[in-house]
Structure formats: structure tokens, C-alpha cells
Amino acid sequence: MLAVSIAFLAVAQKKKRPVTAVVPQPVVVTGQQDRAVWVKHLYKIVYPVIHHMAEGTLKQQMPLELAPQYFLQAKKVSYLEAVGRTMAGIAPWLALPDDETEEGKLRKQLREDLLKGLRNAVDPAHPDYLNFRTEGQPLVDAAFVAHAFLRAPKALWEPLDAVTKQRFIEEFKSLRNRKPAYSNWLLFAALTEGFLLTVGEQHDPARIDFAVRKMKEWYVGDGWYSDGEKFSMDYYNSFVIHPMLVDLLQLLVKKKMAQQQEYDQALQRMVRHAEFQERMIAPDGTFPVYGRSMTYRTGAFQVLAQVALMEKLPASVSQAQVRCALTAVNDRMYSGNQNFDSNGWLVLGFNGRQPAIADQYTSTGSLYLCTLGFLPLGLPANHAFWTDAAADWTNRKAWKGEPVKKDYRVEY
């Protein structure tokens, strides 16, 4: 009886067809088509914020959707959140020179509207005057404003009139009466001071030095920092830590207040983290949902986006595969209307209106951190990032049974 069973199983095995991985095949498009999709998505996201800033109707028109058990004063913090986070993500794109393409016309319109809105934002007599002076949250979002000025000084800072510039400087200085949390928040306080340093203003070196020293102490290895004394598995290495630390150190080196090797080491660590990020993107453009602040959506890929913008991708990761991977992510997230309300504002959630996933500090303005995943739009349309032929990213290649680079821990 046993022999018959074995024989039967042998025959059955012979009749089985070979099992092959089934991976959805994307429609092959050019890099220019990819870029047009990125522009469409980013414009759709930022238009309500920038348009209403320019019109002086931001506070009047922006909804205030709040997370369950939200504990901040939304009317005092959410508008600055929307402005700072929108600016930080769109700044490299707005820094590109004007041209007569359709994209160029959109870019020019947004830049001019944003500059108009920035004057309103720091005019105490204007209805859209933003709160920098009270609450703890403005420490965070003032830093995103400062980051935007650092990323695009000629497009966003230099064109401002003298009165508006001085008003921003005073608003940034007013933050010093509040203590940042003992976490990634140290970088917020430091980056704002770093910006003041770059424009020749009096700055607080202690805030800068303390943040840099703590980040060095909190490095846990292989491209990962702890956010404070205890490690949390989330996307804050990308939302905040790597990009702000690297850009802060870069300006400190220029001012001869840090060593080149400090910057180089921080950059190496960020590049390593970008390598992980590229591997996080699944064959279908989805990515893992874990940790705090998943309502920030594509902001989770700021590190990969910034390393691409800086042209510092590791040798094993091509520009085309990053472009195609992030295109897949952006398309999954923004090609439908599930993440927008009827007036085009982002809704509370990850992929759709999902308030239960929102953190207690999250409101409508918080959501605009998603723009940080679009930084490569700061590379011109004729850059290889946009002109190279389409390429599969690591997870697509792996699930198709193609050769992929082995991954090992690195020592930086």
C-alpha cells in the first residue's frame, strides 16, 4: 500500500507545472512621462495651500480635521504646519529656472503665489498671520520653513522684501523661549538657528551644538539613528533626522564650525539608509506601514528622495530604478481621489480617510509632510534621473527571480 502511494505521488509531481513568481508588469513609460505624473501629483497636493496663502484665505478655507484624542490647539499650529511642510518639499522644484513648458508655467505660478503668501504669513495685521510665538509645535514647523529657505534661497528667500525677511528672522528668534523635546526635535531648534547663521544673523550656537552631539550619540549603526535614548522602529530617520542633520552639517562646514569628515560620515549614513528605503518598496509600489506618523504618507521616502536629488545614490542603486520605484509609490497613493476631500485638501489617513491611524498630534496641516517624497523634481528634466530608460527596483527584480545585490551591515 505504501509503494502504491509513493508511486501515485511521483506521478502527480511529474504532472505539476513549474511554479514561477507572478509579478505585475508595469506599462513601460519614459522618464519624461514619469516626471509629468510627479508634477501632476505634487501640484494637486500643494495647490490648495499655496493658492489660499496667496489669496489671504488659508485660515478661512483650510479644514481642520483632527485625530482622535488630538491634544494640541489646532487653530494655533495647523496652518503653520501646512505651510512649512509644503514649502520644504516643493522648494527644490521651485528653485529650477523659469521656462516656457507647461511644467515651467505651473512652477512659476506656484513660486510667485508662495512668495505672496509668505508676506502675509508674517504680517501681524494680516488674517493669515501664522503663529510662531506660542505653543511647542511651531518649533517643528518653523524648521521646515527654514529648511525650505536653505533648499531654495534664490527662489524663496532672496526675492522677499526687506520687511518680510526681518519679520521671519524675528519669528525664528522668538522660538528660543521654548525647549525642544529630547528627540528629533533638537534638530528643529538647531536648523532654525543654522538658517539664521547663513543670513548673517545672531544665532544660538548651543542649540546647534547640542543637537549635533546628541545625534552622534544616538547613532545605533547600519544607517539608523535612535530618536532619543530609546530606538523606535518608524520612519523618523527619513521624516527628519538624516535630511536635517546632513543639511545642518553642510552649512556648518561652510561656516568652518564643523569638520568635513563629520559631514562626510553623516552623508554616508544617509546614503546607507537610502539603500534600505529603495528595498522597502514592493513590486507593486506599496511599502510597509509601521510606526508613528504614517499619515505623512510619501514623506516616508525623504531620505531616498534627497539622496537622489544630491546625486549620491549608492553604486548598486541606479537613478532609473529609484525614479521608477517612487513613481510606483506616488501613483498608488495619489492617482485616485481617496486621499483628498472634495476641495482638494488632504484627508486624515494613510491611503484614504483613516482617522484611527492618525497620532494624537496630527491634524490637516500635519499631512503636508508628504511633499518631502518629491524632492527629485529639483533635478532638471534633462537630468539622467529623468532621461534614463525605465528600470526595475530591487524588490521587483528579486520577486521576478532576477539577480539582486546581497545586503550586509555596514560600518560608518
Sine and cosine of phi, psi and omega as CSV:
sin_phi,cos_phi,sin_psi,cos_psi,sin_omega,cos_omega
0.00,0.00,-0.66,0.75,0.02,-1.00
-0.89,0.46,-0.66,0.75,-0.01,-1.00
-0.89,0.46,-0.64,0.77,0.00,-1.00
-0.89,0.45,-0.68,0.73,-0.01,-1.00
-0.89,0.46,-0.67,0.74,0.00,-1.00
-0.91,0.42,-0.66,0.75,0.01,-1.00
-0.89,0.45,-0.68,0.74,0.00,-1.00
-0.87,0.48,-0.69,0.72,0.00,-1.00
-0.90,0.43,-0.60,0.80,0.01,-1.00
-0.89,0.45,-0.68,0.73,0.03,-1.00
-0.90,0.43,-0.68,0.73,-0.01,-1.00
-0.88,0.48,-0.63,0.77,0.00,-1.00
-0.90,0.43,-0.63,0.78,0.00,-1.00
-0.90,0.44,-0.52,0.85,-0.05,-1.00
-0.99,0.16,-0.23,0.97,-0.02,-1.00
-0.94,0.35,0.64,-0.77,0.08,-1.00
-0.99,0.17,0.50,-0.87,0.05,-1.00
-0.86,0.52,0.65,-0.76,0.00,-1.00
-1.00,-0.03,0.82,-0.57,0.04,-1.00
-0.83,-0.56,0.52,-0.85,0.02,-1.00
-0.92,0.40,0.67,-0.74,0.05,-1.00
-0.96,-0.28,0.92,-0.38,-0.02,-1.00
-0.88,-0.48,0.80,-0.59,0.02,-1.00
-0.82,0.57,0.72,-0.69,-0.01,-1.00
-0.99,-0.11,0.86,-0.50,0.01,-1.00
-0.97,0.26,0.40,-0.92,0.12,-0.99
-0.96,0.30,0.80,-0.60,-0.03,-1.00
-0.96,0.29,0.83,-0.55,0.02,-1.00
-0.80,-0.61,0.24,-0.97,0.02,-1.00
-0.99,0.14,0.27,-0.96,0.06,-1.00
-0.89,0.45,-0.53,0.85,0.02,-1.00
-0.93,0.37,-0.58,0.81,0.10,-1.00
-0.92,0.39,-0.65,0.76,0.08,-1.00
-0.85,0.53,-0.72,0.69,-0.04,-1.00
-0.88,0.47,-0.66,0.75,0.02,-1.00
-0.87,0.49,-0.59,0.81,0.04,-1.00
-0.93,0.38,-0.68,0.74,0.04,-1.00
-0.87,0.50,-0.72,0.69,-0.01,-1.00
-0.87,0.49,-0.69,0.72,0.00,-1.00
-0.86,0.51,-0.72,0.69,-0.03,-1.00
-0.92,0.40,-0.72,0.69,-0.04,-1.00
-0.91,0.42,-0.67,0.75,0.02,-1.00
-0.87,0.49,-0.68,0.74,0.01,-1.00
-0.87,0.49,-0.63,0.78,-0.03,-1.00
-0.93,0.36,-0.76,0.65,-0.20,-0.98
-1.00,0.04,-0.32,0.95,-0.11,-0.99
-0.81,0.59,-0.75,0.66,-0.04,-1.00
-0.86,0.51,-0.65,0.76,-0.02,-1.00
-0.91,0.42,-0.79,0.61,-0.11,-0.99
-0.95,0.31,-0.64,0.77,0.02,-1.00
-0.87,0.49,-0.73,0.68,-0.04,-1.00
-0.96,0.27,-0.45,0.89,0.16,-0.99
-0.87,0.50,-0.74,0.68,-0.03,-1.00
-0.90,0.43,-0.60,0.80,-0.03,-1.00
-0.99,0.16,-0.17,0.99,-0.05,-1.00
0.96,0.27,0.45,0.89,-0.06,-1.00
-0.82,-0.57,0.36,0.93,-0.05,-1.00
-0.87,0.49,-0.79,0.61,-0.03,-1.00
-0.92,0.39,-0.49,0.87,0.00,-1.00
-0.96,0.29,-0.58,0.81,-0.17,-0.99
-0.96,-0.27,-0.41,0.91,-0.05,-1.00
-0.96,0.28,0.83,-0.56,0.05,-1.00
-0.94,0.35,0.38,-0.93,0.06,-1.00
-0.87,-0.50,0.99,0.11,0.07,-1.00
-1.00,0.06,0.80,-0.61,-0.14,-0.99
-0.91,-0.42,0.59,-0.81,0.08,-1.00
-0.91,0.41,0.44,-0.90,0.13,-0.99
-0.83,0.56,0.69,-0.72,0.00,-1.00
0.89,0.46,0.44,0.90,0.07,-1.00
-0.82,0.57,0.69,-0.73,-0.14,-0.99
-0.84,-0.54,0.10,0.99,0.02,-1.00
-0.99,-0.13,0.06,-1.00,0.08,-1.00
-1.00,-0.09,1.00,-0.03,-0.18,-0.98
-0.82,0.57,-0.69,0.72,-0.05,-1.00
-0.92,0.40,-0.31,0.95,0.01,-1.00
-1.00,-0.07,-0.26,0.97,-0.11,-0.99
-0.77,-0.64,-0.46,0.89,-0.20,-0.98
-0.94,0.35,-0.53,0.85,-0.03,-1.00
-0.94,0.35,-0.66,0.75,0.07,-1.00
-0.91,0.41,-0.58,0.82,0.09,-1.00
-0.83,0.55,-0.76,0.65,-0.03,-1.00
-0.87,0.49,-0.69,0.73,-0.05,-1.00
-0.93,0.37,-0.78,0.62,-0.06,-1.00
-0.88,0.47,-0.69,0.72,-0.06,-1.00
-0.95,0.31,-0.61,0.80,0.10,-1.00
-0.88,0.47,-0.73,0.69,-0.02,-1.00
-0.87,0.49,-0.70,0.71,-0.09,-1.00
-0.89,0.46,-0.57,0.82,-0.01,-1.00
-0.99,0.15,-0.55,0.83,-0.10,-0.99
-1.00,-0.01,-0.24,0.97,-0.13,-0.99
-0.81,0.58,-0.76,0.65,-0.03,-1.00
-0.87,0.49,-0.58,0.81,0.02,-1.00
-0.92,0.39,-0.70,0.71,0.00,-1.00
-0.91,0.41,-0.34,0.94,-0.01,-1.00
-0.97,0.22,-0.23,0.97,0.02,-1.00
-0.92,0.40,0.49,-0.87,0.00,-1.00
-0.92,0.40,0.42,-0.91,0.04,-1.00
-0.91,0.41,0.54,-0.84,0.16,-0.99
-0.50,-0.87,0.10,-1.00,-0.10,-0.99
-0.99,-0.11,0.21,0.98,0.07,-1.00
-0.96,0.29,0.24,-0.97,0.06,-1.00
-0.87,0.49,-0.65,0.76,0.05,-1.00
-0.89,0.46,-0.69,0.72,-0.02,-1.00
-0.87,0.49,-0.61,0.79,0.02,-1.00
-0.92,0.39,-0.65,0.76,0.06,-1.00
-0.89,0.46,-0.70,0.72,-0.04,-1.00
-0.88,0.47,-0.72,0.70,0.00,-1.00
-0.89,0.46,-0.68,0.74,0.01,-1.00
-0.88,0.48,-0.71,0.70,0.00,-1.00
-0.90,0.43,-0.66,0.75,-0.02,-1.00
-0.90,0.43,-0.71,0.70,0.00,-1.00
-0.90,0.43,-0.65,0.76,0.03,-1.00
-0.91,0.41,-0.64,0.77,0.00,-1.00
-0.91,0.42,-0.68,0.73,0.01,-1.00
-0.88,0.48,-0.64,0.77,0.06,-1.00
-0.90,0.44,-0.69,0.72,0.00,-1.00
-0.91,0.40,-0.55,0.84,0.00,-1.00
-0.91,0.40,-0.54,0.84,0.08,-1.00
-0.90,0.43,-0.66,0.75,0.03,-1.00
-0.90,0.44,-0.60,0.80,-0.16,-0.99
-0.89,0.45,-0.43,0.90,-0.03,-1.00
-0.88,-0.48,0.29,0.96,0.07,-1.00
-1.00,-0.09,0.95,-0.31,-0.07,-1.00
-0.85,0.53,-0.36,0.93,-0.02,-1.00
-1.00,0.00,-0.07,1.00,-0.08,-1.00
-1.00,-0.05,0.59,-0.81,0.03,-1.00
-0.86,0.51,-0.45,0.89,0.01,-1.00
-1.00,-0.10,0.30,0.95,0.09,-1.00
-0.84,0.55,0.80,-0.60,-0.08,-1.00
-1.00,-0.05,0.55,-0.84,-0.04,-1.00
-1.00,0.08,0.93,-0.36,0.19,-0.98
-0.97,-0.26,-0.27,0.96,-0.31,-0.95
-1.00,0.02,-0.37,0.93,-0.01,-1.00
-0.75,-0.66,0.25,-0.97,0.01,-1.00
0.96,0.26,0.35,-0.94,0.01,-1.00
-0.99,0.13,-0.55,0.84,-0.10,-0.99
-0.84,0.55,-0.58,0.82,0.03,-1.00
-0.85,0.52,-0.37,0.93,0.14,-0.99
-0.83,0.56,-0.64,0.77,-0.03,-1.00
-0.93,0.36,-0.80,0.60,-0.22,-0.97
-1.00,0.10,-0.37,0.93,0.21,-0.98
-0.89,0.46,-0.58,0.81,0.02,-1.00
-0.91,0.41,-0.58,0.81,0.06,-1.00
-0.93,0.37,-0.59,0.81,0.10,-0.99
-0.88,0.47,-0.74,0.68,0.02,-1.00
-0.88,0.48,-0.63,0.78,0.02,-1.00
-0.89,0.46,-0.64,0.77,0.05,-1.00
-0.89,0.45,-0.68,0.73,0.03,-1.00
-0.89,0.46,-0.62,0.79,0.03,-1.00
-0.93,0.36,-0.57,0.82,-0.02,-1.00
-0.97,0.23,-0.44,0.90,-0.05,-1.00
-0.59,-0.81,0.88,0.47,-0.08,-1.00
-0.89,0.46,-0.63,0.78,-0.05,-1.00
-0.96,0.27,-0.44,0.90,-0.02,-1.00
-1.00,0.00,-0.57,0.82,-0.17,-0.98
-0.90,-0.43,-0.43,0.90,-0.03,-1.00
-0.98,-0.19,-0.80,0.60,-0.10,-0.99
-0.87,0.49,-0.58,0.81,0.00,-1.00
-0.95,0.32,-0.24,0.97,-0.01,-1.00
-0.92,0.39,0.58,-0.82,0.04,-1.00
-0.94,0.35,0.29,-0.96,-0.10,-1.00
-0.87,0.49,-0.62,0.79,-0.01,-1.00
-0.91,0.42,-0.70,0.71,-0.01,-1.00
-0.90,0.43,-0.66,0.75,0.04,-1.00
-0.86,0.51,-0.73,0.68,-0.02,-1.00
-0.90,0.44,-0.59,0.81,0.04,-1.00
-0.90,0.43,-0.67,0.74,0.06,-1.00
-0.89,0.46,-0.69,0.73,0.00,-1.00
-0.85,0.52,-0.69,0.72,0.00,-1.00
-0.93,0.37,-0.60,0.80,0.06,-1.00
-0.90,0.44,-0.68,0.73,0.02,-1.00
-0.89,0.46,-0.66,0.75,0.00,-1.00
-0.92,0.39,-0.49,0.87,-0.02,-1.00
-0.91,0.40,-0.29,0.96,-0.03,-1.00
-0.94,0.34,-0.26,0.96,-0.14,-0.99
-0.94,0.35,-0.19,0.98,0.02,-1.00
-1.00,0.06,0.12,0.99,0.04,-1.00
-0.82,-0.57,0.63,-0.77,-0.05,-1.00
-1.00,-0.06,0.78,-0.62,0.06,-1.00
-0.95,0.33,0.47,-0.88,0.09,-1.00
-0.89,0.45,0.40,-0.92,-0.05,-1.00
-0.99,0.12,0.95,0.31,-0.12,-0.99
-0.27,-0.96,-0.43,-0.90,0.08,-1.00
-0.84,0.55,-0.31,0.95,0.03,-1.00
-0.86,0.52,-0.43,0.90,0.05,-1.00
-0.84,0.54,-0.56,0.83,0.00,-1.00
-0.94,0.34,-0.51,0.86,0.04,-1.00
-0.89,0.46,-0.76,0.65,0.02,-1.00
-0.87,0.49,-0.64,0.77,-0.04,-1.00
-0.94,0.34,-0.65,0.76,-0.08,-1.00
-0.93,0.37,-0.62,0.79,0.06,-1.00
-0.88,0.47,-0.68,0.74,0.06,-1.00
-0.91,0.42,-0.60,0.80,0.05,-1.00
-0.88,0.47,-0.64,0.77,0.05,-1.00
-0.89,0.45,-0.70,0.71,0.03,-1.00
-0.84,0.54,-0.63,0.78,0.05,-1.00
-0.86,0.51,-0.67,0.74,-0.07,-1.00
-0.94,0.35,-0.40,0.92,-0.01,-1.00
-0.98,-0.20,0.26,0.97,0.12,-0.99
0.98,0.20,0.34,0.94,0.00,-1.00
-0.99,-0.11,0.35,-0.94,0.09,-1.00
-0.88,0.47,0.74,-0.68,-0.04,-1.00
-0.76,-0.65,0.22,-0.98,0.00,-1.00
-0.98,-0.22,0.99,-0.16,-0.04,-1.00
-0.90,0.43,-0.44,0.90,-0.03,-1.00
-0.91,0.41,-0.64,0.77,0.02,-1.00
-0.90,0.43,-0.62,0.78,0.02,-1.00
-0.93,0.37,-0.77,0.64,-0.08,-1.00
-0.89,0.46,-0.66,0.76,-0.03,-1.00
-0.90,0.44,-0.68,0.74,0.00,-1.00
-0.89,0.45,-0.72,0.70,-0.02,-1.00
-0.89,0.45,-0.69,0.72,-0.01,-1.00
-0.90,0.44,-0.68,0.73,-0.01,-1.00
-0.92,0.39,-0.63,0.78,0.02,-1.00
-0.88,0.47,-0.64,0.77,0.06,-1.00
-0.88,0.48,-0.67,0.74,0.01,-1.00
-0.91,0.40,-0.54,0.84,-0.10,-0.99
-1.00,0.03,0.07,1.00,0.07,-1.00
-0.95,0.33,0.80,-0.60,-0.06,-1.00
-0.96,-0.29,-0.09,1.00,0.09,-1.00
0.92,-0.39,0.39,-0.92,0.12,-0.99
0.83,0.55,0.59,0.81,0.06,-1.00
1.00,0.06,0.21,0.98,-0.07,-1.00
-0.84,-0.53,0.70,-0.71,0.14,-0.99
-0.96,-0.29,0.51,-0.86,0.20,-0.98
-0.99,0.13,0.63,-0.78,0.03,-1.00
-1.00,-0.05,0.99,0.16,-0.17,-0.99
0.98,-0.18,-0.25,-0.97,-0.10,-0.99
-0.96,0.29,-0.40,0.92,-0.01,-1.00
-0.91,-0.41,0.71,-0.71,-0.03,-1.00
-0.96,0.29,0.69,-0.72,0.10,-0.99
-0.84,-0.54,0.74,-0.67,0.02,-1.00
-1.00,0.09,0.99,-0.13,0.01,-1.00
-0.42,-0.91,-0.22,-0.98,-0.08,-1.00
-0.98,-0.17,0.29,0.96,-0.05,-1.00
-0.95,0.32,-0.33,0.94,0.16,-0.99
-0.87,0.50,-0.51,0.86,-0.01,-1.00
-0.99,-0.11,-0.66,0.75,0.02,-1.00
-0.83,0.56,-0.63,0.78,-0.17,-0.99
-0.68,-0.73,-0.84,0.55,-0.40,-0.92
-0.89,0.45,-0.87,0.49,-0.04,-1.00
-0.86,0.51,-0.79,0.61,-0.08,-1.00
-0.89,0.47,-0.69,0.73,-0.03,-1.00
-0.95,0.32,-0.61,0.79,0.01,-1.00
-0.92,0.40,-0.72,0.69,-0.01,-1.00
-0.89,0.46,-0.70,0.71,-0.02,-1.00
-0.94,0.35,-0.56,0.83,0.07,-1.00
-0.90,0.43,-0.73,0.68,0.00,-1.00
-0.90,0.43,-0.57,0.82,0.03,-1.00
-0.88,0.48,-0.70,0.71,0.00,-1.00
-0.95,0.31,-0.52,0.85,0.03,-1.00
-0.93,0.38,-0.60,0.80,0.07,-1.00
-0.89,0.46,-0.69,0.73,0.00,-1.00
-0.88,0.48,-0.54,0.84,0.01,-1.00
-1.00,-0.01,0.11,0.99,0.00,-1.00
0.86,0.51,0.59,0.80,0.04,-1.00
-0.93,-0.37,0.09,1.00,0.09,-1.00
-0.45,-0.89,0.37,-0.93,-0.01,-1.00
-1.00,0.08,0.55,-0.83,0.03,-1.00
-0.83,0.56,-0.59,0.80,-0.03,-1.00
-0.92,0.39,-0.47,0.88,0.07,-1.00
-0.91,0.41,-0.71,0.70,0.04,-1.00
-0.90,0.44,-0.72,0.70,-0.04,-1.00
-0.86,0.51,-0.67,0.74,0.01,-1.00
-0.91,0.42,-0.71,0.71,0.02,-1.00
-0.89,0.47,-0.63,0.78,0.03,-1.00
-0.91,0.41,-0.68,0.73,0.05,-1.00
-0.84,0.55,-0.67,0.74,0.00,-1.00
-0.91,0.41,-0.62,0.78,0.02,-1.00
-0.93,0.37,-0.63,0.78,0.04,-1.00
-0.88,0.47,-0.65,0.76,0.05,-1.00
-0.88,0.47,-0.65,0.76,0.02,-1.00
-0.91,0.42,-0.59,0.81,0.05,-1.00
-0.89,0.46,-0.57,0.82,0.04,-1.00
-0.89,0.45,-0.66,0.75,0.09,-1.00
-0.89,0.46,-0.69,0.73,-0.08,-1.00
-0.88,0.48,-0.65,0.76,0.03,-1.00
-0.88,0.48,-0.58,0.82,0.01,-1.00
-0.98,0.22,-0.22,0.98,0.02,-1.00
-0.98,0.20,-0.27,0.96,-0.10,-1.00
-1.00,0.07,0.88,-0.47,-0.06,-1.00
-0.95,0.31,0.24,-0.97,-0.01,-1.00
-0.83,0.56,-0.48,0.88,-0.04,-1.00
-0.99,-0.14,0.16,0.99,0.04,-1.00
1.00,0.04,0.05,1.00,0.10,-1.00
-0.99,0.11,0.22,-0.98,0.05,-1.00
-0.50,-0.86,0.33,-0.94,-0.13,-0.99
-0.89,0.45,0.63,-0.77,0.04,-1.00
-0.96,-0.28,0.98,-0.22,0.01,-1.00
-0.47,-0.88,0.42,-0.91,0.09,-1.00
0.98,0.19,-0.06,-1.00,-0.05,-1.00
-0.94,0.33,0.37,-0.93,0.24,-0.97
0.88,0.47,0.59,0.81,0.05,-1.00
-0.93,0.36,-0.21,0.98,0.10,-0.99
-0.93,0.36,-0.12,0.99,0.06,-1.00
-0.99,0.14,-0.06,1.00,0.17,-0.98
0.76,0.65,-0.85,-0.53,-0.14,-0.99
-0.95,0.33,-0.10,0.99,0.16,-0.99
-0.87,0.49,-0.30,0.95,0.05,-1.00
-0.85,0.53,-0.37,0.93,-0.07,-1.00
-0.96,-0.28,0.43,0.90,0.02,-1.00
-0.86,0.51,-0.64,0.77,-0.02,-1.00
-0.88,0.47,-0.77,0.64,0.01,-1.00
-0.87,0.49,-0.66,0.75,-0.01,-1.00
-0.90,0.43,-0.68,0.73,-0.03,-1.00
-0.95,0.32,-0.62,0.78,0.03,-1.00
-0.90,0.45,-0.61,0.80,0.09,-1.00
-0.91,0.42,-0.71,0.71,0.02,-1.00
-0.86,0.51,-0.62,0.79,-0.02,-1.00
-0.98,0.18,-0.07,1.00,-0.05,-1.00
0.86,0.51,0.68,0.73,-0.04,-1.00
-0.86,-0.51,0.36,0.93,0.00,-1.00
-0.86,0.51,0.57,-0.82,0.05,-1.00
-0.88,0.47,0.42,-0.91,-0.09,-1.00
-0.85,0.53,-0.48,0.88,-0.05,-1.00
-0.99,0.14,-0.07,1.00,-0.05,-1.00
-0.86,-0.51,0.93,-0.38,-0.05,-1.00
-0.99,0.16,0.40,-0.92,0.05,-1.00
-0.88,0.48,-0.64,0.77,-0.05,-1.00
-0.91,0.42,-0.61,0.79,-0.04,-1.00
-0.94,0.33,-0.53,0.85,0.08,-1.00
-0.93,0.36,-0.70,0.71,0.04,-1.00
-0.84,0.54,-0.74,0.67,-0.05,-1.00
-0.93,0.38,-0.62,0.79,0.02,-1.00
-0.90,0.43,-0.74,0.67,-0.02,-1.00
-0.94,0.34,-0.51,0.86,0.10,-0.99
-0.88,0.47,-0.67,0.74,0.01,-1.00
-0.89,0.45,-0.66,0.75,0.03,-1.00
-0.89,0.45,-0.77,0.64,-0.05,-1.00
-0.88,0.48,-0.64,0.77,0.00,-1.00
-0.91,0.41,-0.66,0.75,0.04,-1.00
-0.87,0.50,-0.61,0.79,-0.13,-0.99
-1.00,0.09,-0.60,0.80,-0.22,-0.98
-0.85,-0.53,-0.04,1.00,-0.05,-1.00
-0.95,0.32,-0.42,0.91,0.09,-1.00
-0.99,-0.13,-0.15,-0.99,0.01,-1.00
-0.95,-0.31,0.21,0.98,-0.12,-0.99
-0.91,0.41,-0.37,0.93,-0.05,-1.00
-0.98,-0.19,0.21,0.98,-0.04,-1.00
-0.74,-0.67,0.54,-0.84,0.11,-0.99
-1.00,0.07,-0.08,-1.00,-0.10,-1.00
-0.92,0.39,-0.30,0.95,0.03,-1.00
-0.97,-0.23,0.14,0.99,0.08,-1.00
1.00,0.00,0.08,1.00,0.04,-1.00
-0.99,0.12,0.54,-0.84,0.07,-1.00
-0.90,0.44,0.56,-0.83,0.02,-1.00
-0.96,-0.28,0.36,-0.93,-0.07,-1.00
-0.96,0.30,0.91,-0.42,0.00,-1.00
0.35,-0.94,-0.15,-0.99,0.06,-1.00
-0.97,-0.26,-0.87,0.49,0.08,-1.00
-0.77,-0.63,0.98,0.20,-0.12,-0.99
0.89,-0.46,-0.04,-1.00,0.05,-1.00
-0.99,0.13,0.96,-0.27,-0.06,-1.00
-0.72,-0.70,0.93,0.35,-0.10,-0.99
-0.85,0.53,-0.44,0.90,-0.04,-1.00
-0.91,0.42,-0.36,0.93,-0.01,-1.00
-1.00,0.05,-0.16,0.99,-0.04,-1.00
-0.97,0.22,0.57,-0.82,0.04,-1.00
-0.99,0.13,0.27,-0.96,-0.08,-1.00
-0.89,0.46,-0.32,0.95,-0.02,-1.00
-0.99,-0.15,0.15,0.99,-0.15,-0.99
-0.98,-0.19,0.77,-0.63,0.11,-0.99
-0.70,-0.72,-0.07,-1.00,-0.07,-1.00
-0.80,0.60,-0.72,0.70,-0.04,-1.00
-0.87,0.50,-0.54,0.84,-0.03,-1.00
-0.86,0.51,-0.54,0.84,-0.18,-0.98
-0.91,0.40,-0.33,0.94,-0.11,-0.99
-0.97,0.23,0.04,1.00,0.17,-0.99
-0.90,0.44,-0.29,0.96,0.03,-1.00
-0.84,0.54,-0.42,0.91,-0.03,-1.00
-0.90,0.45,-0.33,0.94,-0.06,-1.00
-0.92,0.40,-0.23,0.97,0.07,-1.00
-0.99,0.15,-0.03,1.00,-0.08,-1.00
-0.96,-0.28,0.23,0.97,-0.08,-1.00
-0.82,0.57,-0.55,0.83,-0.02,-1.00
-0.89,0.46,-0.23,0.97,0.12,-0.99
-0.88,0.47,-0.25,0.97,0.11,-0.99
-0.95,0.31,-0.22,0.98,0.14,-0.99
-0.99,0.15,0.73,-0.68,-0.05,-1.00
-0.88,0.47,0.35,-0.94,-0.09,-1.00
-0.88,0.47,-0.40,0.92,0.00,-1.00
-1.00,-0.06,0.17,0.99,0.05,-1.00
-0.97,0.24,0.48,-0.88,-0.03,-1.00
-0.85,0.53,-0.47,0.88,0.04,-1.00
-0.82,0.57,-0.57,0.82,-0.06,-1.00
-0.98,-0.19,-0.27,0.96,-0.08,-1.00
-0.97,-0.25,-0.34,0.94,0.01,-1.00
-0.90,0.44,0.49,-0.87,0.02,-1.00
-0.89,0.46,0.50,-0.86,0.00,-1.00
-0.82,0.57,0.56,-0.83,-0.01,-1.00
-0.59,-0.81,0.55,-0.84,0.07,-1.00
-0.96,0.28,0.54,-0.84,0.09,-1.00
-1.00,-0.01,0.07,-1.00,-0.21,-0.98
-0.83,0.55,-0.75,0.66,-0.05,-1.00
-0.92,0.39,-0.56,0.83,0.06,-1.00
-0.90,0.43,-0.71,0.71,0.00,-1.00
-0.90,0.43,-0.68,0.73,-0.04,-1.00
-0.89,0.46,-0.71,0.71,-0.04,-1.00
-0.97,0.26,-0.22,0.98,0.10,-0.99
-1.00,-0.04,-0.02,1.00,0.01,-1.00
0.99,0.16,0.31,0.95,0.01,-1.00
-1.00,-0.01,0.32,-0.95,0.00,-1.00
-0.89,0.46,0.67,-0.74,0.09,-1.00
-0.70,-0.72,0.43,-0.90,0.00,-1.00
-0.95,0.31,0.73,-0.69,0.13,-0.99
-0.92,0.39,0.46,-0.89,-0.07,-1.00
-0.88,-0.47,0.74,-0.68,0.01,-1.00
-0.72,-0.69,0.42,-0.91,0.10,-0.99
-0.88,0.48,0.60,-0.80,0.05,-1.00
-0.90,-0.43,0.38,-0.92,0.01,-1.00
-0.92,-0.39,0.95,-0.30,0.09,-1.00
-0.82,-0.58,0.00,0.00,0.00,0.00
